[in-house]
Amino acid sequence: MDPLRRSPSPCSSSRPSSPSTPACEMFGPIGIEAVLGQLKIKAMKMGFEFNIMVVGQSGLGKSTMVNTLFKSKVWKSNPPGLGLPTPQTLQLHSVTHVIEEKGVKLKLTVTDTPGFGDQINNDNWDPILGYINEQYERYLQEEILITRRHHIPDTRVHCCVYFVPPTGHCLRPLDIEFLQRLCRTVNVVPVIARADSLTMEEREAFRHRIQKNLRTHCIDVYPQKCFDEDINDKILNSKLRDRIPFAVVGADREHLVNGRCVLGRKTKWGIIEVENMAHCEFPLLRDLLIRSHLQDLKDITHNVHYENYRVIRLNESHLLPRGPGWVNLDPASPGQLTSRRPFKVCRGAHDVSEDEF
Protein backbone atom coordinates (compact mmCIF):
# COMPACT_ATOMS: atom_id res chain seq x y z
CA MET A 1 0.00 0.00 0.00
CA ASP A 2 1.35 3.40 -0.96
CA PRO A 3 1.64 5.56 2.17
CA LEU A 4 1.18 8.70 0.06
CA ARG A 5 -2.28 7.54 -0.94
CA ARG A 6 -3.67 6.26 2.33
CA SER A 7 -1.90 7.55 5.42
CA PRO A 8 -3.84 7.23 8.68
CA SER A 9 -4.43 10.42 10.62
CA PRO A 10 -3.19 10.41 14.22
CA CYS A 11 -6.48 12.03 15.29
CA SER A 12 -8.81 9.59 13.53
CA SER A 13 -11.35 7.69 15.59
CA SER A 14 -12.56 4.14 15.27
CA ARG A 15 -15.73 5.33 13.56
CA PRO A 16 -15.63 6.32 9.86
CA SER A 17 -15.18 10.02 9.40
CA SER A 18 -17.80 12.02 7.54
CA PRO A 19 -18.74 15.69 7.23
CA SER A 20 -21.30 15.23 10.03
CA THR A 21 -18.84 13.32 12.29
CA PRO A 22 -16.15 15.63 13.67
CA ALA A 23 -12.73 14.21 14.57
CA CYS A 24 -12.52 13.39 18.23
CA GLU A 25 -9.95 15.10 20.43
CA MET A 26 -7.39 12.66 21.83
CA PHE A 27 -5.63 13.10 25.16
CA GLY A 28 -2.55 11.19 24.08
CA PRO A 29 -1.19 8.51 21.71
CA ILE A 30 -2.87 5.10 21.79
CA GLY A 31 -0.68 3.29 19.22
CA ILE A 32 -2.81 3.40 16.08
CA GLU A 33 0.33 3.72 13.98
CA ALA A 34 1.26 0.17 15.03
CA VAL A 35 -1.29 -1.09 12.50
CA LEU A 36 1.19 -0.31 9.72
CA GLY A 37 3.73 -2.57 11.37
CA GLN A 38 1.16 -5.34 11.70
CA LEU A 39 0.29 -5.06 8.03
CA LYS A 40 3.97 -5.18 7.08
CA ILE A 41 4.61 -8.29 9.19
CA LYS A 42 1.58 -10.04 7.71
CA ALA A 43 2.58 -9.11 4.16
CA MET A 44 6.14 -10.36 4.75
CA LYS A 45 4.77 -13.71 5.89
CA MET A 46 2.33 -14.08 3.02
CA GLY A 47 4.56 -12.81 0.25
CA PHE A 48 3.38 -11.34 -3.04
CA GLU A 49 2.27 -12.63 -6.41
CA PHE A 50 2.89 -10.97 -9.76
CA ASN A 51 1.98 -12.34 -13.19
CA ILE A 52 3.39 -10.71 -16.28
CA MET A 53 2.95 -11.48 -19.99
CA VAL A 54 5.37 -10.47 -22.74
CA VAL A 55 4.02 -10.13 -26.29
CA GLY A 56 6.02 -9.48 -29.43
CA GLN A 57 7.52 -11.18 -32.42
CA SER A 58 10.64 -13.31 -32.16
CA GLY A 59 14.03 -11.64 -31.93
CA LEU A 60 12.98 -8.56 -29.96
CA GLY A 61 14.72 -9.63 -26.75
CA LYS A 62 11.68 -10.55 -24.62
CA SER A 63 13.46 -13.27 -22.65
CA THR A 64 16.52 -11.10 -22.06
CA MET A 65 14.35 -8.19 -20.91
CA VAL A 66 12.57 -10.36 -18.33
CA ASN A 67 15.91 -11.60 -17.01
CA THR A 68 17.16 -8.02 -16.84
CA LEU A 69 14.07 -6.82 -14.97
CA PHE A 70 14.44 -9.37 -12.18
CA LYS A 71 18.23 -9.79 -12.39
CA SER A 72 17.96 -13.56 -12.55
CA LYS A 73 17.62 -16.33 -15.11
CA VAL A 74 13.83 -16.28 -15.04
CA TRP A 75 13.56 -17.30 -18.69
CA LYS A 76 16.13 -19.29 -20.61
CA SER A 77 16.51 -18.19 -24.21
CA ASN A 78 17.40 -20.60 -26.97
CA PRO A 79 21.16 -20.67 -27.65
CA PRO A 80 22.06 -19.02 -30.97
CA GLY A 81 22.90 -21.23 -33.90
CA LEU A 82 20.48 -24.05 -33.12
CA GLY A 83 18.25 -23.13 -36.03
CA LEU A 84 15.01 -23.96 -34.21
CA PRO A 85 11.97 -23.84 -36.51
CA THR A 86 9.50 -20.97 -36.17
CA PRO A 87 6.28 -22.11 -34.47
CA GLN A 88 3.52 -22.63 -37.04
CA THR A 89 0.84 -21.53 -34.58
CA LEU A 90 0.76 -19.11 -31.69
CA GLN A 91 1.75 -20.88 -28.47
CA LEU A 92 1.90 -19.73 -24.86
CA HIS A 93 4.53 -20.82 -22.37
CA SER A 94 4.58 -19.93 -18.66
CA VAL A 95 7.26 -20.30 -16.01
CA THR A 96 6.95 -19.59 -12.29
CA HIS A 97 9.74 -18.70 -9.87
CA VAL A 98 9.89 -17.48 -6.29
CA ILE A 99 12.27 -14.54 -5.92
CA GLU A 100 13.35 -13.42 -2.45
CA GLU A 101 15.03 -10.12 -1.59
CA LYS A 102 15.63 -8.89 1.97
CA GLY A 103 13.03 -11.27 3.35
CA VAL A 104 10.34 -10.30 0.82
CA LYS A 105 9.11 -13.18 -1.34
CA LEU A 106 7.69 -12.61 -4.80
CA LYS A 107 6.01 -15.43 -6.68
CA LEU A 108 6.63 -14.41 -10.28
CA THR A 109 4.90 -15.99 -13.28
CA VAL A 110 6.06 -14.99 -16.77
CA THR A 111 4.05 -15.95 -19.86
CA ASP A 112 5.67 -15.75 -23.28
CA THR A 113 3.87 -15.83 -26.62
CA PRO A 114 6.25 -17.37 -29.19
CA GLY A 115 4.84 -17.29 -32.69
CA PHE A 116 3.05 -13.95 -32.41
CA GLY A 117 3.76 -11.74 -35.43
CA ASP A 118 6.00 -14.33 -37.11
CA GLN A 119 3.55 -15.64 -39.71
CA ILE A 120 2.16 -14.31 -42.96
CA ASN A 121 -1.32 -14.16 -41.40
CA ASN A 122 -0.78 -12.54 -38.01
CA ASP A 123 -4.35 -11.78 -36.93
CA ASN A 124 -4.72 -14.92 -34.81
CA TRP A 125 -4.52 -13.30 -31.37
CA ASP A 126 -7.38 -15.36 -29.93
CA PRO A 127 -5.03 -17.65 -27.94
CA ILE A 128 -3.63 -14.64 -26.07
CA LEU A 129 -7.02 -13.12 -25.26
CA GLY A 130 -8.35 -16.58 -24.48
CA TYR A 131 -5.53 -17.25 -22.03
CA ILE A 132 -6.08 -13.96 -20.19
CA ASN A 133 -9.83 -14.54 -19.88
CA GLU A 134 -9.26 -18.16 -18.92
CA GLN A 135 -7.35 -17.00 -15.85
CA TYR A 136 -10.27 -14.70 -14.97
CA GLU A 137 -12.62 -17.66 -15.38
CA ARG A 138 -10.54 -19.85 -13.08
CA TYR A 139 -10.56 -17.21 -10.39
CA LEU A 140 -14.31 -16.65 -10.81
CA GLN A 141 -15.12 -20.37 -10.57
CA GLU A 142 -13.23 -20.49 -7.26
CA GLU A 143 -14.78 -17.27 -6.00
CA ILE A 144 -18.42 -18.29 -6.50
CA LEU A 145 -18.11 -21.50 -4.48
CA ILE A 146 -20.17 -21.55 -1.31
CA THR A 147 -17.24 -22.99 0.64
CA ARG A 148 -14.19 -21.21 -0.68
CA ARG A 149 -10.56 -21.90 -0.03
CA HIS A 150 -8.74 -19.52 2.29
CA HIS A 151 -6.41 -18.62 -0.56
CA ILE A 152 -7.60 -18.53 -4.16
CA PRO A 153 -4.60 -19.01 -6.48
CA ASP A 154 -4.18 -15.81 -8.48
CA THR A 155 -3.03 -16.64 -12.00
CA ARG A 156 -4.61 -13.54 -13.55
CA VAL A 157 -2.27 -11.54 -15.80
CA HIS A 158 -1.49 -8.28 -13.98
CA CYS A 159 0.49 -6.66 -16.78
CA CYS A 160 1.24 -7.25 -20.45
CA VAL A 161 4.45 -5.74 -21.81
CA TYR A 162 3.98 -5.24 -25.55
CA PHE A 163 7.21 -5.13 -27.57
CA VAL A 164 7.05 -2.81 -30.58
CA PRO A 165 9.67 -3.57 -33.25
CA PRO A 166 12.08 -0.63 -33.81
CA THR A 167 10.96 0.17 -37.36
CA GLY A 168 11.20 3.92 -36.81
CA HIS A 169 7.94 4.58 -38.67
CA CYS A 170 4.72 4.02 -36.67
CA LEU A 171 2.57 1.24 -35.25
CA ARG A 172 1.72 -1.50 -37.71
CA PRO A 173 -1.96 -2.32 -38.44
CA LEU A 174 -1.38 -5.58 -36.53
CA ASP A 175 -0.23 -3.64 -33.46
CA ILE A 176 -3.15 -1.21 -33.60
CA GLU A 177 -5.85 -3.85 -34.01
CA PHE A 178 -4.46 -6.11 -31.30
CA LEU A 179 -3.77 -3.32 -28.81
CA GLN A 180 -7.34 -2.09 -29.18
CA ARG A 181 -8.55 -5.51 -28.06
CA LEU A 182 -5.84 -6.12 -25.49
CA CYS A 183 -6.17 -2.89 -23.50
CA ARG A 184 -9.81 -3.74 -22.71
CA THR A 185 -8.73 -6.96 -21.05
CA VAL A 186 -5.43 -6.32 -19.27
CA ASN A 187 -3.00 -3.55 -18.28
CA VAL A 188 -0.78 -2.92 -21.31
CA VAL A 189 2.66 -1.27 -21.18
CA PRO A 190 4.16 -0.80 -24.66
CA VAL A 191 7.94 -0.58 -25.10
CA ILE A 192 10.23 0.06 -28.06
CA ALA A 193 12.34 -3.08 -28.25
CA ARG A 194 16.05 -3.03 -29.12
CA ALA A 195 16.10 0.76 -28.92
CA ASP A 196 19.88 0.79 -29.44
CA SER A 197 19.20 0.20 -33.15
CA LEU A 198 17.81 3.76 -33.38
CA THR A 199 19.55 7.08 -32.94
CA MET A 200 18.33 9.44 -30.23
CA GLU A 201 16.54 11.59 -32.80
CA GLU A 202 14.93 8.58 -34.48
CA ARG A 203 13.87 7.24 -31.07
CA GLU A 204 12.08 10.44 -30.08
CA ALA A 205 10.37 10.80 -33.46
CA PHE A 206 9.26 7.16 -33.30
CA ARG A 207 7.90 7.66 -29.78
CA HIS A 208 5.85 10.72 -30.80
CA ARG A 209 4.37 8.86 -33.78
CA ILE A 210 3.39 5.92 -31.57
CA GLN A 211 1.81 8.26 -29.02
CA LYS A 212 -0.19 9.87 -31.82
CA ASN A 213 -1.30 6.42 -33.03
CA LEU A 214 -2.45 5.52 -29.52
CA ARG A 215 -4.50 8.71 -29.20
CA THR A 216 -5.98 8.46 -32.71
CA HIS A 217 -7.16 4.88 -32.23
CA CYS A 218 -8.29 5.35 -28.58
CA ILE A 219 -5.82 2.82 -27.18
CA ASP A 220 -5.69 3.45 -23.43
CA VAL A 221 -2.45 1.94 -22.15
CA TYR A 222 -1.30 1.86 -18.53
CA PRO A 223 -1.26 4.09 -16.50
CA GLN A 224 -4.72 5.33 -17.47
CA LYS A 225 -5.62 8.93 -16.66
CA CYS A 226 -9.02 8.00 -15.23
CA PHE A 227 -7.38 5.99 -12.43
CA ASP A 228 -5.23 8.78 -10.97
CA GLU A 229 -6.47 8.92 -7.39
CA ASP A 230 -4.81 12.10 -6.13
CA ILE A 231 -2.41 14.87 -7.09
CA ASN A 232 0.63 12.71 -6.34
CA ASP A 233 -0.60 10.01 -8.72
CA LYS A 234 -1.35 12.59 -11.38
CA ILE A 235 2.12 14.14 -11.23
CA LEU A 236 3.94 10.79 -11.26
CA ASN A 237 1.78 9.16 -13.94
CA SER A 238 1.86 12.23 -16.19
CA LYS A 239 5.64 11.98 -16.34
CA LEU A 240 5.38 8.29 -17.21
CA ARG A 241 2.73 8.85 -19.87
CA ASP A 242 5.00 11.40 -21.56
CA ARG A 243 7.72 8.74 -21.90
CA ILE A 244 5.56 5.80 -22.98
CA PRO A 245 6.46 3.75 -24.95
CA PHE A 246 9.74 3.30 -23.12
CA ALA A 247 12.80 2.80 -25.32
CA VAL A 248 14.49 -0.20 -23.70
CA VAL A 249 17.53 -2.37 -24.13
CA GLY A 250 17.92 -5.71 -22.36
CA ALA A 251 21.13 -7.36 -21.18
CA ASP A 252 21.88 -10.07 -18.63
CA ARG A 253 25.68 -9.83 -18.61
CA GLU A 254 27.91 -7.55 -16.59
CA HIS A 255 30.82 -5.57 -18.00
CA LEU A 256 33.54 -3.49 -16.38
CA VAL A 257 33.10 0.23 -17.09
CA ASN A 258 35.34 2.78 -15.35
CA GLY A 259 36.17 0.33 -12.60
CA ARG A 260 32.58 -0.74 -11.85
CA CYS A 261 30.47 -3.65 -13.03
CA VAL A 262 27.35 -2.67 -15.00
CA LEU A 263 24.65 -4.55 -16.85
CA GLY A 264 25.03 -3.86 -20.53
CA ARG A 265 25.52 -4.95 -24.10
CA LYS A 266 28.98 -4.84 -25.60
CA THR A 267 29.30 -3.54 -29.14
CA LYS A 268 32.27 -2.46 -31.22
CA TRP A 269 31.31 1.14 -30.38
CA GLY A 270 31.28 0.61 -26.62
CA ILE A 271 29.08 -0.63 -23.78
CA ILE A 272 25.35 0.12 -23.75
CA GLU A 273 24.43 0.38 -20.07
CA VAL A 274 20.84 -0.71 -19.57
CA GLU A 275 20.52 1.10 -16.21
CA ASN A 276 21.89 4.37 -17.57
CA MET A 277 19.10 6.80 -18.53
CA ALA A 278 21.47 8.44 -21.01
CA HIS A 279 21.56 5.15 -22.95
CA CYS A 280 17.99 3.76 -22.61
CA GLU A 281 14.84 3.97 -20.49
CA PHE A 282 14.98 0.57 -18.88
CA PRO A 283 15.02 2.13 -15.36
CA LEU A 284 11.62 3.71 -16.05
CA LEU A 285 10.15 0.34 -17.04
CA ARG A 286 11.68 -1.39 -14.01
CA ASP A 287 10.40 1.28 -11.61
CA LEU A 288 6.92 1.15 -13.14
CA LEU A 289 6.58 -2.63 -12.94
CA ILE A 290 8.30 -3.28 -9.61
CA ARG A 291 9.15 -0.28 -7.46
CA SER A 292 6.21 2.11 -7.81
CA HIS A 293 3.19 0.52 -9.53
CA LEU A 294 3.25 -3.23 -8.87
CA GLN A 295 0.41 -3.11 -6.34
CA ASP A 296 -1.55 -0.66 -8.47
CA LEU A 297 -1.31 -3.02 -11.44
CA LYS A 298 -2.79 -5.77 -9.27
CA ASP A 299 -5.52 -3.48 -7.94
CA ILE A 300 -6.65 -2.41 -11.41
CA THR A 301 -6.57 -6.01 -12.59
CA HIS A 302 -8.88 -7.04 -9.74
CA ASN A 303 -11.13 -3.99 -9.50
CA VAL A 304 -11.49 -3.16 -13.20
CA HIS A 305 -10.55 -5.87 -15.70
CA TYR A 306 -11.57 -8.87 -13.62
CA GLU A 307 -14.67 -7.06 -12.35
CA ASN A 308 -15.77 -6.32 -15.93
CA TYR A 309 -15.35 -10.00 -16.80
CA ARG A 310 -17.16 -11.07 -13.63
CA VAL A 311 -20.15 -8.78 -14.30
CA ILE A 312 -20.53 -10.07 -17.86
CA ARG A 313 -20.35 -13.71 -16.79
CA LEU A 314 -22.76 -13.32 -13.88
CA ASN A 315 -25.23 -11.49 -16.13
CA GLU A 316 -25.16 -14.55 -18.39
CA SER A 317 -26.05 -16.88 -15.49
CA HIS A 318 -29.35 -17.46 -13.68
CA LEU A 319 -30.13 -17.73 -9.98
CA LEU A 320 -31.32 -20.97 -8.48
CA PRO A 321 -33.76 -21.28 -5.54
CA ARG A 322 -31.10 -22.69 -3.22
CA GLY A 323 -30.67 -19.70 -0.99
CA PRO A 324 -29.40 -16.15 -1.37
CA GLY A 325 -26.26 -15.72 -3.41
CA TRP A 326 -26.27 -19.17 -5.01
CA VAL A 327 -25.22 -18.90 -8.65
CA ASN A 328 -25.21 -21.66 -11.24
CA LEU A 329 -22.47 -20.51 -13.59
CA ASP A 330 -21.76 -22.76 -16.55
CA PRO A 331 -18.16 -22.95 -17.78
CA ALA A 332 -17.28 -20.29 -20.31
CA SER A 333 -17.26 -21.32 -23.95
CA PRO A 334 -14.19 -20.63 -26.15
CA GLY A 335 -16.14 -17.85 -27.89
CA GLN A 336 -16.82 -16.12 -24.58
CA LEU A 337 -13.15 -16.22 -23.65
CA THR A 338 -12.01 -14.54 -26.87
CA SER A 339 -14.99 -12.26 -27.58
CA ARG A 340 -14.40 -8.53 -27.79
CA ARG A 341 -15.99 -6.90 -24.77
CA PRO A 342 -16.46 -3.19 -24.00
CA PHE A 343 -14.20 -1.35 -21.58
CA LYS A 344 -15.95 -0.30 -18.43
CA VAL A 345 -14.50 1.74 -15.58
CA CYS A 346 -15.66 0.18 -12.34
CA ARG A 347 -12.67 0.40 -10.07
CA GLY A 348 -13.60 -0.35 -6.49
CA ALA A 349 -12.72 1.89 -3.58
CA HIS A 350 -11.56 -0.95 -1.38
CA ASP A 351 -8.00 -2.19 -1.22
CA VAL A 352 -6.91 -5.63 -2.27
CA SER A 353 -5.03 -7.54 0.38
CA GLU A 354 -2.17 -9.85 -0.44
CA ASP A 355 -2.81 -13.58 -0.28
CA GLU A 356 -0.58 -16.29 1.02
CA PHE A 357 1.30 -18.51 -1.44
C-alpha positions in Angstrom: 0.0 0.0 0.0 1.4 3.4 -1.0 1.6 5.6 2.2 1.2 8.7 0.1 -2.3 7.5 -0.9 -3.7 6.3 2.3 -1.9 7.5 5.4 -3.8 7.2 8.7 -4.4 10.4 10.6 -3.2 10.4 14.2 -6.5 12.0 15.3 -8.8 9.6 13.5 -11.3 7.7 15.6 -12.6 4.1 15.3 -15.7 5.3 13.6 -15.6 6.3 9.9 -15.2 10.0 9.4 -17.8 12.0 7.5 -18.7 15.7 7.2 -21.3 15.2 10.0 -18.8 13.3 12.3 -16.2 15.6 13.7 -12.7 14.2 14.6 -12.5 13.4 18.2 -10.0 15.1 20.4 -7.4 12.7 21.8 -5.6 13.1 25.2 -2.5 11.2 24.1 -1.2 8.5 21.7 -2.9 5.1 21.8 -0.7 3.3 19.2 -2.8 3.4 16.1 0.3 3.7 14.0 1.3 0.2 15.0 -1.3 -1.1 12.5 1.2 -0.3 9.7 3.7 -2.6 11.4 1.2 -5.3 11.7 0.3 -5.1 8.0 4.0 -5.2 7.1 4.6 -8.3 9.2 1.6 -10.0 7.7 2.6 -9.1 4.2 6.1 -10.4 4.7 4.8 -13.7 5.9 2.3 -14.1 3.0 4.6 -12.8 0.2 3.4 -11.3 -3.0 2.3 -12.6 -6.4 2.9 -11.0 -9.8 2.0 -12.3 -13.2 3.4 -10.7 -16.3 3.0 -11.5 -20.0 5.4 -10.5 -22.7 4.0 -10.1 -26.3 6.0 -9.5 -29.4 7.5 -11.2 -32.4 10.6 -13.3 -32.2 14.0 -11.6 -31.9 13.0 -8.6 -30.0 14.7 -9.6 -26.8 11.7 -10.5 -24.6 13.5 -13.3 -22.6 16.5 -11.1 -22.1 14.3 -8.2 -20.9 12.6 -10.4 -18.3 15.9 -11.6 -17.0 17.2 -8.0 -16.8 14.1 -6.8 -15.0 14.4 -9.4 -12.2 18.2 -9.8 -12.4 18.0 -13.6 -12.5 17.6 -16.3 -15.1 13.8 -16.3 -15.0 13.6 -17.3 -18.7 16.1 -19.3 -20.6 16.5 -18.2 -24.2 17.4 -20.6 -27.0 21.2 -20.7 -27.7 22.1 -19.0 -31.0 22.9 -21.2 -33.9 20.5 -24.0 -33.1 18.3 -23.1 -36.0 15.0 -24.0 -34.2 12.0 -23.8 -36.5 9.5 -21.0 -36.2 6.3 -22.1 -34.5 3.5 -22.6 -37.0 0.8 -21.5 -34.6 0.8 -19.1 -31.7 1.8 -20.9 -28.5 1.9 -19.7 -24.9 4.5 -20.8 -22.4 4.6 -19.9 -18.7 7.3 -20.3 -16.0 6.9 -19.6 -12.3 9.7 -18.7 -9.9 9.9 -17.5 -6.3 12.3 -14.5 -5.9 13.3 -13.4 -2.4 15.0 -10.1 -1.6 15.6 -8.9 2.0 13.0 -11.3 3.3 10.3 -10.3 0.8 9.1 -13.2 -1.3 7.7 -12.6 -4.8 6.0 -15.4 -6.7 6.6 -14.4 -10.3 4.9 -16.0 -13.3 6.1 -15.0 -16.8 4.1 -15.9 -19.9 5.7 -15.8 -23.3 3.9 -15.8 -26.6 6.2 -17.4 -29.2 4.8 -17.3 -32.7 3.1 -13.9 -32.4 3.8 -11.7 -35.4 6.0 -14.3 -37.1 3.6 -15.6 -39.7 2.2 -14.3 -43.0 -1.3 -14.2 -41.4 -0.8 -12.5 -38.0 -4.4 -11.8 -36.9 -4.7 -14.9 -34.8 -4.5 -13.3 -31.4 -7.4 -15.4 -29.9 -5.0 -17.6 -27.9 -3.6 -14.6 -26.1 -7.0 -13.1 -25.3 -8.4 -16.6 -24.5 -5.5 -17.3 -22.0 -6.1 -14.0 -20.2 -9.8 -14.5 -19.9 -9.3 -18.2 -18.9 -7.3 -17.0 -15.9 -10.3 -14.7 -15.0 -12.6 -17.7 -15.4 -10.5 -19.9 -13.1 -10.6 -17.2 -10.4 -14.3 -16.7 -10.8 -15.1 -20.4 -10.6 -13.2 -20.5 -7.3 -14.8 -17.3 -6.0 -18.4 -18.3 -6.5 -18.1 -21.5 -4.5 -20.2 -21.6 -1.3 -17.2 -23.0 0.6 -14.2 -21.2 -0.7 -10.6 -21.9 0.0 -8.7 -19.5 2.3 -6.4 -18.6 -0.6 -7.6 -18.5 -4.2 -4.6 -19.0 -6.5 -4.2 -15.8 -8.5 -3.0 -16.6 -12.0 -4.6 -13.5 -13.6 -2.3 -11.5 -15.8 -1.5 -8.3 -14.0 0.5 -6.7 -16.8 1.2 -7.2 -20.4 4.5 -5.7 -21.8 4.0 -5.2 -25.5 7.2 -5.1 -27.6 7.1 -2.8 -30.6 9.7 -3.6 -33.3 12.1 -0.6 -33.8 11.0 0.2 -37.4 11.2 3.9 -36.8 7.9 4.6 -38.7 4.7 4.0 -36.7 2.6 1.2 -35.2 1.7 -1.5 -37.7 -2.0 -2.3 -38.4 -1.4 -5.6 -36.5 -0.2 -3.6 -33.5 -3.2 -1.2 -33.6 -5.8 -3.8 -34.0 -4.5 -6.1 -31.3 -3.8 -3.3 -28.8 -7.3 -2.1 -29.2 -8.6 -5.5 -28.1 -5.8 -6.1 -25.5 -6.2 -2.9 -23.5 -9.8 -3.7 -22.7 -8.7 -7.0 -21.0 -5.4 -6.3 -19.3 -3.0 -3.6 -18.3 -0.8 -2.9 -21.3 2.7 -1.3 -21.2 4.2 -0.8 -24.7 7.9 -0.6 -25.1 10.2 0.1 -28.1 12.3 -3.1 -28.2 16.0 -3.0 -29.1 16.1 0.8 -28.9 19.9 0.8 -29.4 19.2 0.2 -33.2 17.8 3.8 -33.4 19.6 7.1 -32.9 18.3 9.4 -30.2 16.5 11.6 -32.8 14.9 8.6 -34.5 13.9 7.2 -31.1 12.1 10.4 -30.1 10.4 10.8 -33.5 9.3 7.2 -33.3 7.9 7.7 -29.8 5.8 10.7 -30.8 4.4 8.9 -33.8 3.4 5.9 -31.6 1.8 8.3 -29.0 -0.2 9.9 -31.8 -1.3 6.4 -33.0 -2.5 5.5 -29.5 -4.5 8.7 -29.2 -6.0 8.5 -32.7 -7.2 4.9 -32.2 -8.3 5.4 -28.6 -5.8 2.8 -27.2 -5.7 3.4 -23.4 -2.5 1.9 -22.1 -1.3 1.9 -18.5 -1.3 4.1 -16.5 -4.7 5.3 -17.5 -5.6 8.9 -16.7 -9.0 8.0 -15.2 -7.4 6.0 -12.4 -5.2 8.8 -11.0 -6.5 8.9 -7.4 -4.8 12.1 -6.1 -2.4 14.9 -7.1 0.6 12.7 -6.3 -0.6 10.0 -8.7 -1.4 12.6 -11.4 2.1 14.1 -11.2 3.9 10.8 -11.3 1.8 9.2 -13.9 1.9 12.2 -16.2 5.6 12.0 -16.3 5.4 8.3 -17.2 2.7 8.9 -19.9 5.0 11.4 -21.6 7.7 8.7 -21.9 5.6 5.8 -23.0 6.5 3.7 -24.9 9.7 3.3 -23.1 12.8 2.8 -25.3 14.5 -0.2 -23.7 17.5 -2.4 -24.1 17.9 -5.7 -22.4 21.1 -7.4 -21.2 21.9 -10.1 -18.6 25.7 -9.8 -18.6 27.9 -7.6 -16.6 30.8 -5.6 -18.0 33.5 -3.5 -16.4 33.1 0.2 -17.1 35.3 2.8 -15.4 36.2 0.3 -12.6 32.6 -0.7 -11.8 30.5 -3.7 -13.0 27.4 -2.7 -15.0 24.6 -4.6 -16.8 25.0 -3.9 -20.5 25.5 -4.9 -24.1 29.0 -4.8 -25.6 29.3 -3.5 -29.1 32.3 -2.5 -31.2 31.3 1.1 -30.4 31.3 0.6 -26.6 29.1 -0.6 -23.8 25.4 0.1 -23.8 24.4 0.4 -20.1 20.8 -0.7 -19.6 20.5 1.1 -16.2 21.9 4.4 -17.6 19.1 6.8 -18.5 21.5 8.4 -21.0 21.6 5.2 -22.9 18.0 3.8 -22.6 14.8 4.0 -20.5 15.0 0.6 -18.9 15.0 2.1 -15.4 11.6 3.7 -16.0 10.1 0.3 -17.0 11.7 -1.4 -14.0 10.4 1.3 -11.6 6.9 1.2 -13.1 6.6 -2.6 -12.9 8.3 -3.3 -9.6 9.1 -0.3 -7.5 6.2 2.1 -7.8 3.2 0.5 -9.5 3.3 -3.2 -8.9 0.4 -3.1 -6.3 -1.6 -0.7 -8.5 -1.3 -3.0 -11.4 -2.8 -5.8 -9.3 -5.5 -3.5 -7.9 -6.6 -2.4 -11.4 -6.6 -6.0 -12.6 -8.9 -7.0 -9.7 -11.1 -4.0 -9.5 -11.5 -3.2 -13.2 -10.5 -5.9 -15.7 -11.6 -8.9 -13.6 -14.7 -7.1 -12.4 -15.8 -6.3 -15.9 -15.4 -10.0 -16.8 -17.2 -11.1 -13.6 -20.2 -8.8 -14.3 -20.5 -10.1 -17.9 -20.3 -13.7 -16.8 -22.8 -13.3 -13.9 -25.2 -11.5 -16.1 -25.2 -14.5 -18.4 -26.0 -16.9 -15.5 -29.3 -17.5 -13.7 -30.1 -17.7 -10.0 -31.3 -21.0 -8.5 -33.8 -21.3 -5.5 -31.1 -22.7 -3.2 -30.7 -19.7 -1.0 -29.4 -16.1 -1.4 -26.3 -15.7 -3.4 -26.3 -19.2 -5.0 -25.2 -18.9 -8.7 -25.2 -21.7 -11.2 -22.5 -20.5 -13.6 -21.8 -22.8 -16.5 -18.2 -23.0 -17.8 -17.3 -20.3 -20.3 -17.3 -21.3 -24.0 -14.2 -20.6 -26.2 -16.1 -17.9 -27.9 -16.8 -16.1 -24.6 -13.1 -16.2 -23.7 -12.0 -14.5 -26.9 -15.0 -12.3 -27.6 -14.4 -8.5 -27.8 -16.0 -6.9 -24.8 -16.5 -3.2 -24.0 -14.2 -1.4 -21.6 -16.0 -0.3 -18.4 -14.5 1.7 -15.6 -15.7 0.2 -12.3 -12.7 0.4 -10.1 -13.6 -0.4 -6.5 -12.7 1.9 -3.6 -11.6 -1.0 -1.4 -8.0 -2.2 -1.2 -6.9 -5.6 -2.3 -5.0 -7.5 0.4 -2.2 -9.9 -0.4 -2.8 -13.6 -0.3 -0.6 -16.3 1.0 1.3 -18.5 -1.4 
